[in-house]
Amino acid sequence: MAVQPDDVLDARGLPCPLPLLKAKQALARLVPGQLLEVVATDAGSWRDFETFAEQSVHELVAREERGEVFHYWIRKGGDAAP
């Protein structure tokens, strides 16, 4: 993916559910519309991030598997701050 993220979270080596929890914390620091890239090695994160995006205001823009490393690009949803 050639998109430049606003922040990158390296969650490699963290077991489930830590990659998702850390991603939620990182998204909280972003403003709506910004893009977070998450890099993880937990295979369960593939399902976790898909479910999270379906049940939240955030958009899972893309995801890809490179060997045993998973990359996710999540755009923060919600209203812009006044």
Phi, psi and omega in degrees: 000131186262010181281140179270113180286158176279336179207152179234130177249120177265103181251021179296137178087351180273132179279160176302136008258018186301320179303318180290318180297317178295323178295319178299318178296318180294320179296327180296335180274349181267163174262154180308137180098341179284159186246130177250131171257131177243133177244123184220159177245354180282117183298330179293342181295335180302312179286318183302313183290326177296313180295317179303313181295322180294330186256009182230180178274357183272155182247126173278097187291318181198161173207148177207154179251126177240094185069239179256017180245133181253135179241133179231142175239117185240125177265127181292130178263188179102173180280146176291146179293143181291000000 
